[in-house]
Amino acid sequence: MIYFFIIISTIVYFYFLTIYKTTESQSQGKKIKITLSLVLSLIIIFIFSYSYDYTNSKAYKSIYSKNLSVRNNIKTIKDNVPMLESKLLNNPDDFNGWLMLGKSYSILKKYQKASRAYQIAINLRPNNMDAIKEYILVLRSDSETINKELIKKYFNIYLASTNDAQGLLDQLSFSFTINDNSLAQKTLNKIIKHPDIKNKIQYKDLLSQLKDNSSEFNSILDIRVSTNMIYQGYFFMILKEINVNQPFAIKRISANQDNISVNFTKNDFMIKENMKIPNKFDFVIKHSNMERFSSENKLIEVFKITIEDYASVKDSILKVSF
């Protein structure tokens, strides 16, 4: 491009020299002006070419080309989704089709629709770890807080099968996001033992810090809940004193699973200041089809048990079924 400017400037220079054929003195003056203008232009062009970074220009063109390609791909995906959904209506056992639909919705950032597609795909092939890995990413992109129990469940399945080093690091990041000290410590112990993960010192230091701070999050009650019916929506796990309506601890858990692990910690206290756990209290499970409840969507009690002696169960796992 710079050489093009130089050639054009030179042509213009000689053009003006040929058209200005007046008196010798006038011609000489015009030649000087034109020559000075040309020299000044060449100096400016030289400075510009010396300081200009052509690699940036290439990088910008590359980025623009990629962005254009992405936009075209997204448009193609949007156009193809209805056709894909129509095919799956006629062939609901098409694992690859559901997987493709899940990926498509994920690219379009429609994570809840992507999640439903991945869940069907995983139900068809529960041992496909690649699908489970992608499903975890979709759940985390949607909401790590709302989907935390599902994410925990599928992290357990994925890591039990693969012992993937990056999967452990992802689970560690997830545990910090949801503020789960217990999960973070368990994950760090596995990371420290993993042969493919280097720089173990930093993870050991982090584990030590979490243990020092764990008093704030120490376990109150560890419960395993199994259900005999199929539920949708959410369970609200409640700890409350006898004959007191206000609970002192509560957790919201996704209901679409047969076996649920519930770990109450001090972080689940409704009132945290100097809370003393009574030795006798009720454990209540209420169900809602919606994430939040209101006067139109009231919670329905589905299970209740009285913990008669907290001291006898606080260091063990309480198992309940309904």
ROVEX-524915 format. One record per residue (C-alpha): residue number from 0; residue in one letter; z, y, x. Coordinates in nm, 2 decimals. Layout:
BEGIN
<NUM A <Z Y X>>;
...
//
This chain:
BEGIN
<0 M <0.00 0.00 0.00>>;
<1 I <0.09 0.24 0.29>>;
<2 Y <-0.24 0.17 0.46>>;
<3 F <-0.42 0.25 0.13>>;
<4 F <-0.26 0.59 0.12>>;
<5 I <-0.37 0.66 0.49>>;
<6 I <-0.73 0.57 0.42>>;
<7 I <-0.74 0.78 0.10>>;
<8 S <-0.59 1.08 0.29>>;
<9 T <-0.85 1.05 0.57>>;
<10 I <-1.14 1.03 0.32>>;
<11 V <-1.01 1.34 0.13>>;
<12 Y <-0.98 1.52 0.47>>;
<13 F <-1.34 1.46 0.57>>;
<14 Y <-1.45 1.54 0.21>>;
<15 F <-1.30 1.89 0.23>>;
<16 L <-1.44 1.94 0.57>>;
<17 T <-1.79 1.89 0.44>>;
<18 I <-1.77 2.10 0.13>>;
<19 Y <-1.63 2.41 0.29>>;
<20 K <-1.93 2.53 0.49>>;
<21 T <-1.87 2.91 0.48>>;
<22 T <-1.84 3.15 0.78>>;
<23 E <-1.72 3.01 1.10>>;
<24 S <-1.38 3.20 1.08>>;
<25 Q <-1.32 3.10 0.72>>;
<26 S <-1.42 2.75 0.80>>;
<27 Q <-1.19 2.74 1.10>>;
<28 G <-0.89 2.86 0.89>>;
<29 K <-0.95 2.61 0.61>>;
<30 K <-0.98 2.33 0.87>>;
<31 I <-0.64 2.42 1.01>>;
<32 K <-0.48 2.42 0.67>>;
<33 I <-0.64 2.09 0.57>>;
<34 T <-0.54 1.94 0.91>>;
<35 L <-0.18 2.05 0.88>>;
<36 S <-0.16 1.92 0.52>>;
<37 L <-0.30 1.58 0.63>>;
<38 V <-0.06 1.56 0.93>>;
<39 L <0.23 1.65 0.70>>;
<40 S <0.12 1.39 0.45>>;
<41 L <0.09 1.12 0.72>>;
<42 I <0.44 1.21 0.85>>;
<43 I <0.59 1.17 0.50>>;
<44 I <0.41 0.84 0.45>>;
<45 F <0.53 0.72 0.79>>;
<46 I <0.89 0.81 0.71>>;
<47 F <0.87 0.64 0.37>>;
<48 S <0.71 0.33 0.51>>;
<49 Y <0.97 0.31 0.79>>;
<50 S <1.27 0.33 0.55>>;
<51 Y <1.13 0.13 0.26>>;
<52 D <1.26 -0.23 0.24>>;
<53 Y <0.97 -0.45 0.13>>;
<54 T <1.20 -0.75 0.10>>;
<55 N <1.38 -0.57 -0.19>>;
<56 S <1.05 -0.52 -0.36>>;
<57 K <0.97 -0.88 -0.34>>;
<58 A <1.32 -0.97 -0.46>>;
<59 Y <1.28 -0.74 -0.76>>;
<60 K <0.95 -0.89 -0.85>>;
<61 S <1.10 -1.24 -0.82>>;
<62 I <1.39 -1.14 -1.05>>;
<63 Y <1.16 -0.98 -1.30>>;
<64 S <0.94 -1.29 -1.30>>;
<65 K <1.24 -1.51 -1.36>>;
<66 N <1.38 -1.30 -1.64>>;
<67 L <1.04 -1.30 -1.80>>;
<68 S <1.03 -1.68 -1.77>>;
<69 V <1.38 -1.71 -1.92>>;
<70 R <1.29 -1.49 -2.22>>;
<71 N <0.98 -1.69 -2.28>>;
<72 N <1.18 -2.02 -2.25>>;
<73 I <1.44 -1.89 -2.50>>;
<74 K <1.17 -1.80 -2.75>>;
<75 T <1.02 -2.14 -2.71>>;
<76 I <1.36 -2.31 -2.76>>;
<77 K <1.42 -2.10 -3.08>>;
<78 D <1.08 -2.20 -3.21>>;
<79 N <1.14 -2.57 -3.13>>;
<80 V <1.50 -2.61 -3.28>>;
<81 P <1.39 -2.64 -3.64>>;
<82 M <1.13 -2.91 -3.55>>;
<83 L <1.40 -3.09 -3.35>>;
<84 E <1.65 -3.08 -3.64>>;
<85 S <1.38 -3.20 -3.88>>;
<86 K <1.31 -3.50 -3.65>>;
<87 L <1.68 -3.59 -3.63>>;
<88 L <1.71 -3.59 -4.01>>;
<89 N <1.46 -3.88 -4.01>>;
<90 N <1.60 -4.04 -3.69>>;
<91 P <1.98 -3.97 -3.67>>;
<92 D <2.04 -4.23 -3.40>>;
<93 D <1.82 -4.05 -3.15>>;
<94 F <2.07 -3.99 -2.87>>;
<95 N <1.83 -3.79 -2.65>>;
<96 G <1.73 -3.58 -2.95>>;
<97 W <2.09 -3.48 -3.03>>;
<98 L <2.15 -3.41 -2.66>>;
<99 M <1.84 -3.19 -2.65>>;
<100 L <1.96 -3.01 -2.96>>;
<101 G <2.30 -2.95 -2.80>>;
<102 K <2.14 -2.81 -2.49>>;
<103 S <1.91 -2.59 -2.69>>;
<104 Y <2.20 -2.44 -2.89>>;
<105 S <2.40 -2.40 -2.57>>;
<106 I <2.12 -2.20 -2.41>>;
<107 L <2.10 -1.99 -2.73>>;
<108 K <2.49 -1.94 -2.70>>;
<109 K <2.54 -2.10 -3.04>>;
<110 Y <2.83 -2.30 -2.90>>;
<111 Q <2.97 -2.44 -3.23>>;
<112 K <2.64 -2.58 -3.33>>;
<113 A <2.59 -2.71 -2.98>>;
<114 S <2.94 -2.88 -3.00>>;
<115 R <2.85 -3.06 -3.32>>;
<116 A <2.53 -3.19 -3.17>>;
<117 Y <2.70 -3.31 -2.85>>;
<118 Q <2.97 -3.48 -3.06>>;
<119 I <2.71 -3.69 -3.24>>;
<120 A <2.54 -3.77 -2.92>>;
<121 I <2.87 -3.89 -2.76>>;
<122 N <2.95 -4.09 -3.07>>;
<123 L <2.62 -4.27 -3.02>>;
<124 R <2.68 -4.33 -2.64>>;
<125 P <3.05 -4.28 -2.57>>;
<126 N <3.01 -4.40 -2.21>>;
<127 N <2.75 -4.14 -2.11>>;
<128 M <2.95 -3.92 -1.87>>;
<129 D <2.67 -3.67 -1.82>>;
<130 A <2.68 -3.59 -2.19>>;
<131 I <3.06 -3.56 -2.19>>;
<132 K <3.05 -3.33 -1.89>>;
<133 E <2.80 -3.10 -2.07>>;
<134 Y <3.02 -3.12 -2.39>>;
<135 I <3.32 -3.00 -2.20>>;
<136 L <3.13 -2.70 -2.07>>;
<137 V <3.02 -2.62 -2.42>>;
<138 L <3.37 -2.64 -2.56>>;
<139 R <3.50 -2.42 -2.28>>;
<140 S <3.22 -2.17 -2.34>>;
<141 D <3.31 -2.16 -2.71>>;
<142 S <3.69 -2.11 -2.67>>;
<143 E <3.92 -2.28 -2.42>>;
<144 T <4.22 -2.19 -2.63>>;
<145 I <4.10 -2.31 -2.97>>;
<146 N <3.94 -2.62 -2.82>>;
<147 K <4.21 -2.70 -2.56>>;
<148 E <4.31 -3.04 -2.70>>;
<149 L <3.95 -3.16 -2.73>>;
<150 I <3.88 -3.03 -2.38>>;
<151 K <4.19 -3.21 -2.24>>;
<152 K <4.08 -3.53 -2.42>>;
<153 Y <3.73 -3.53 -2.27>>;
<154 F <3.85 -3.43 -1.93>>;
<155 N <4.07 -3.74 -1.93>>;
<156 I <3.78 -3.96 -2.04>>;
<157 Y <3.54 -3.80 -1.78>>;
<158 L <3.78 -3.81 -1.49>>;
<159 A <3.91 -4.16 -1.56>>;
<160 S <3.55 -4.28 -1.54>>;
<161 T <3.42 -4.07 -1.25>>;
<162 N <3.71 -3.93 -1.05>>;
<163 D <3.47 -3.64 -0.99>>;
<164 A <3.61 -3.39 -0.74>>;
<165 Q <3.44 -3.09 -0.90>>;
<166 G <3.57 -3.22 -1.24>>;
<167 L <3.92 -3.20 -1.11>>;
<168 L <3.87 -2.85 -0.98>>;
<169 D <3.73 -2.75 -1.32>>;
<170 Q <4.03 -2.91 -1.49>>;
<171 L <4.26 -2.71 -1.27>>;
<172 S <4.08 -2.39 -1.36>>;
<173 F <4.11 -2.48 -1.73>>;
<174 S <4.48 -2.55 -1.70>>;
<175 F <4.54 -2.20 -1.56>>;
<176 T <4.33 -2.05 -1.84>>;
<177 I <4.54 -2.21 -2.11>>;
<178 N <4.86 -2.16 -1.92>>;
<179 D <4.95 -2.53 -1.90>>;
<180 N <5.18 -2.58 -1.61>>;
<181 S <5.22 -2.95 -1.66>>;
<182 L <4.85 -3.02 -1.66>>;
<183 A <4.80 -2.80 -1.36>>;
<184 Q <5.06 -3.00 -1.16>>;
<185 K <4.91 -3.33 -1.26>>;
<186 T <4.57 -3.21 -1.17>>;
<187 L <4.69 -3.08 -0.83>>;
<188 N <4.85 -3.41 -0.75>>;
<189 K <4.52 -3.58 -0.81>>;
<190 I <4.33 -3.31 -0.61>>;
<191 I <4.57 -3.36 -0.31>>;
<192 K <4.50 -3.74 -0.31>>;
<193 H <4.12 -3.71 -0.36>>;
<194 P <3.93 -3.81 -0.04>>;
<195 D <3.64 -3.57 -0.10>>;
<196 I <3.84 -3.25 -0.15>>;
<197 K <3.92 -3.06 0.17>>;
<198 N <4.17 -2.78 0.25>>;
<199 K <4.46 -2.97 0.10>>;
<200 I <4.72 -2.72 0.23>>;
<201 Q <4.62 -2.45 -0.02>>;
<202 Y <4.66 -2.70 -0.31>>;
<203 K <4.99 -2.82 -0.18>>;
<204 D <5.12 -2.47 -0.15>>;
<205 L <5.00 -2.40 -0.51>>;
<206 L <5.17 -2.71 -0.64>>;
<207 S <5.49 -2.61 -0.47>>;
<208 Q <5.47 -2.26 -0.63>>;
<209 L <5.42 -2.42 -0.98>>;
<210 K <5.71 -2.65 -0.93>>;
<211 D <5.93 -2.35 -0.84>>;
<212 N <5.82 -2.17 -1.15>>;
<213 S <5.82 -2.46 -1.38>>;
<214 S <6.16 -2.39 -1.53>>;
<215 E <6.00 -2.13 -1.75>>;
<216 F <5.76 -2.39 -1.89>>;
<217 N <5.97 -2.71 -1.87>>;
<218 S <5.92 -2.97 -2.13>>;
<219 I <6.13 -2.96 -2.45>>;
<220 L <5.99 -3.26 -2.63>>;
<221 D <5.70 -3.50 -2.55>>;
<222 I <5.55 -3.66 -2.86>>;
<223 R <5.27 -3.91 -2.93>>;
<224 V <5.13 -3.88 -3.28>>;
<225 S <4.90 -4.14 -3.44>>;
<226 T <4.74 -4.10 -3.78>>;
<227 N <4.61 -4.36 -4.03>>;
<228 M <4.38 -4.12 -4.22>>;
<229 I <4.09 -3.90 -4.11>>;
<230 Y <4.18 -3.53 -4.10>>;
<231 Q <3.97 -3.23 -4.04>>;
<232 G <4.08 -2.88 -3.94>>;
<233 Y <4.42 -2.84 -3.77>>;
<234 F <4.78 -2.98 -3.75>>;
<235 F <5.06 -2.73 -3.71>>;
<236 M <5.34 -2.91 -3.52>>;
<237 I <5.67 -2.74 -3.60>>;
<238 L <6.03 -2.77 -3.46>>;
<239 K <6.29 -2.61 -3.69>>;
<240 E <6.66 -2.62 -3.73>>;
<241 I <6.80 -2.81 -4.03>>;
<242 N <6.79 -2.60 -4.35>>;
<243 V <6.62 -2.31 -4.17>>;
<244 N <6.28 -2.20 -4.27>>;
<245 Q <6.18 -2.02 -3.96>>;
<246 P <6.07 -2.26 -3.68>>;
<247 F <6.19 -2.21 -3.33>>;
<248 A <5.87 -2.37 -3.18>>;
<249 I <5.52 -2.43 -3.31>>;
<250 K <5.19 -2.57 -3.17>>;
<251 R <4.84 -2.58 -3.33>>;
<252 I <4.65 -2.89 -3.26>>;
<253 S <4.29 -3.00 -3.36>>;
<254 A <4.32 -3.27 -3.63>>;
<255 N <4.00 -3.46 -3.57>>;
<256 Q <4.15 -3.72 -3.34>>;
<257 D <4.34 -4.05 -3.41>>;
<258 N <4.60 -4.01 -3.13>>;
<259 I <4.75 -3.68 -3.03>>;
<260 S <4.96 -3.59 -2.73>>;
<261 V <5.20 -3.30 -2.81>>;
<262 N <5.41 -3.15 -2.54>>;
<263 F <5.65 -2.87 -2.65>>;
<264 T <5.76 -2.64 -2.38>>;
<265 K <5.96 -2.32 -2.37>>;
<266 N <5.63 -2.14 -2.38>>;
<267 D <5.59 -2.25 -2.74>>;
<268 F <5.92 -2.08 -2.85>>;
<269 M <5.88 -1.84 -3.14>>;
<270 I <6.18 -1.65 -3.00>>;
<271 K <6.21 -1.70 -2.62>>;
<272 E <6.51 -1.49 -2.53>>;
<273 N <6.80 -1.72 -2.45>>;
<274 M <6.69 -1.99 -2.69>>;
<275 K <6.92 -2.28 -2.71>>;
<276 I <6.77 -2.60 -2.85>>;
<277 P <6.99 -2.76 -3.12>>;
<278 N <7.09 -3.12 -3.08>>;
<279 K <6.97 -3.19 -3.44>>;
<280 F <6.65 -3.05 -3.58>>;
<281 D <6.34 -3.13 -3.78>>;
<282 F <6.00 -3.22 -3.64>>;
<283 V <5.74 -3.13 -3.91>>;
<284 I <5.36 -3.17 -3.92>>;
<285 K <5.16 -2.95 -4.16>>;
<286 H <4.79 -2.96 -4.21>>;
<287 S <4.53 -2.70 -4.28>>;
<288 N <4.15 -2.72 -4.31>>;
<289 M <4.12 -2.38 -4.15>>;
<290 E <4.22 -2.24 -3.82>>;
<291 R <4.44 -1.98 -3.99>>;
<292 F <4.63 -2.01 -4.31>>;
<293 S <4.68 -1.77 -4.60>>;
<294 S <4.79 -1.76 -4.96>>;
<295 E <4.46 -1.92 -5.05>>;
<296 N <4.48 -2.17 -4.77>>;
<297 K <4.83 -2.30 -4.76>>;
<298 L <4.97 -2.55 -4.52>>;
<299 I <5.04 -2.90 -4.66>>;
<300 E <5.32 -3.10 -4.51>>;
<301 V <5.20 -3.44 -4.41>>;
<302 F <5.50 -3.57 -4.20>>;
<303 K <5.86 -3.49 -4.13>>;
<304 I <6.13 -3.65 -3.92>>;
<305 T <6.48 -3.54 -3.83>>;
<306 I <6.57 -3.56 -3.46>>;
<307 E <6.94 -3.67 -3.49>>;
<308 D <7.02 -3.66 -3.12>>;
<309 Y <6.80 -3.44 -2.90>>;
<310 A <6.99 -3.54 -2.58>>;
<311 S <6.88 -3.90 -2.63>>;
<312 V <6.50 -3.82 -2.67>>;
<313 K <6.44 -3.52 -2.45>>;
<314 D <6.35 -3.72 -2.14>>;
<315 S <6.14 -3.98 -2.32>>;
<316 I <5.82 -3.99 -2.53>>;
<317 L <5.88 -3.98 -2.90>>;
<318 K <5.62 -4.19 -3.09>>;
<319 V <5.55 -4.11 -3.46>>;
<320 S <5.28 -4.24 -3.70>>;
<321 F <5.18 -4.13 -4.05>>;
//
